[in-house]
Amino acid sequence: MTAKTRFRGVNHIALVTADMAETVDFYQNVLEMPLVKAVDLADGGQQFYFDCGGGRMLSFLWWPDAPPRAPGIASMHQNFAKHGIQTAHGSMNHLALNISLDRYDAVVDWLMAKGIVARAIDHGLFKSVYFRDNSNIHMEFAALTRGYDRRDLGTPPVNADGIKVDMPSGAA
Amino acid sequence: MTQGDASIMSARIGVNHIALVCKDMAATVDFYTRIVGLPLVKTLDLGPGHGQHFFFDCGEGECVAFFWFPNGPAAAPGVASQSPDFAHNGLKSAHGSLNYLSLNVAEEEFDDVVAELRGKGLEVREVTTAAGSSAQGGHLKSAYFFDPDGIRVEIATALRPSTGSGEVIPRNVRGERVAVERRAHVAVNPIVYGAD
């Protein structure tokens, strides 16, 4: 396996909102993530940062003329049961924030109590609860039930044509 | 539970994984393991006709994950990700999209990490740390590269301690500044935004 990485986790994840005021209301007041930094950008936009725990930040950008939402391309389609979960190459499909396993049930209850439509799914390795933010971004709170180990590495990757190929040497 | 309830705040421990989408999983594995140096920790077939989901360890127990979808939509620069020619096209991407991902490195290892990535042939562009940009972005140091699917990945040292947010009022969808009160325990009922 590749040597331990020199990266030290996520610094921040920068997403795009149509309405920063609504985003502040959702993240600060509904999800109760402290707003830790807010900047007016030189290009007329804004960037706000919320504390999502563990020293990490979830950040939102706003521009007066950013392109409109592109469901199925730039974010997961709201009606993914009908349209599928796929989004474009180079896009973010969803974002999973980390929660501790012993607090998982409390977090699910807490989301539900907020009136957020949430789907709880036990994947085995993860216990997950999915919901949407005010920008219709597909969000997840996920708790790992164990560490990753060798049994997680049995599947060779596919190439652009969907053909399984040998695992590249860097992952060996 | 009430606003700032310690039990909810303490339940949150950062990012579990950010799920991105690639065109070629083998190329993505090669890029992130051999060039960027993120160990592959999880490989998953989603079932016939559904694609794959692979996870790479970006440190501190967090993962950068990728989906591969059969017949996944082509890259949409400027919509689903930043335009690679952002100097001309601007930095914007669509509402609800990822604009960029920023990963931490230790300040004392920053120069080494950038040199190492460049040594492997990756084009890494450093961001000026002039006083103006530093005050705005809040980074001590940062650099960035584009991955094979055009995702902008930033390499950053930790943000400065918060400069606070009291001075900047958020803008709404019409661009008007709207002060948002801190409200305790807002319930959204039901949360249905927009229609696809």
Interface residues (C-beta under 8 A of the other chain):
Chain A: M1 T2 A3 K4 T5 R6 F7 R8 G9 V10 N11 H12 I13 A14 L15 V16 T17 A18 D19 M20 A21 E22 T23 V24 D25 F26 Q28 N29 V30 E32 M33 L35 V36 K37 A38 V39 D40 L41 A42 D43 Q46 F48 Y49 C52 G53 G54 G55 R56 M57 L61 W62 W63 P64 D65 A66 P67 P68 R69 A70 P71 G72 I73 A74 S75 H77 Q78 N79 H83 G84 I85 Q86 T87 A88 H89 G90 S91 M92 N93 H94 L95 A96 L97 N98 I99 S100 R103 Y104 A106 V107 W110 A113 K114 G115 I116 V117 L125 F126 F131 R132 N134 S135 N136 I137 E140 F141 A142 A143 L144 Y148 D152 L153 G154 T155 P156 P157 V158 N159 A160 G162 V165 M167 P168 S169 G170 A171
Chain B: M1 Q3 G4 D5 S7 I8 M9 S10 A11 R12 I13 G14 V15 N16 H17 I18 A19 L20 V21 C22 K23 D24 M25 A26 A27 T28 V29 D30 T33 R34 I35 V36 G37 L38 P39 L40 V41 K42 T43 L44 D45 G51 Q52 F54 F55 D57 C58 G59 E60 G61 E62 F67 W68 F69 P70 N71 G72 P73 A74 A75 A76 P77 G78 V79 A80 S81 G90 L91 K92 S93 A94 H95 G96 S97 L98 N99 Y100 L101 S102 L103 N104 V105 A106 E109 D112 V113 E116 Q136 G137 G138 D147 D149 G150 I151 E154 I155 A156 A158 L159 S162 T163 G164 S165 E167 V168 P170 R171 N172 V173 G175 V178 V180 R182 R183 A184 H185 V186 A187 V188 N189 P190 I191 V192 Y193 G194 A195 D196
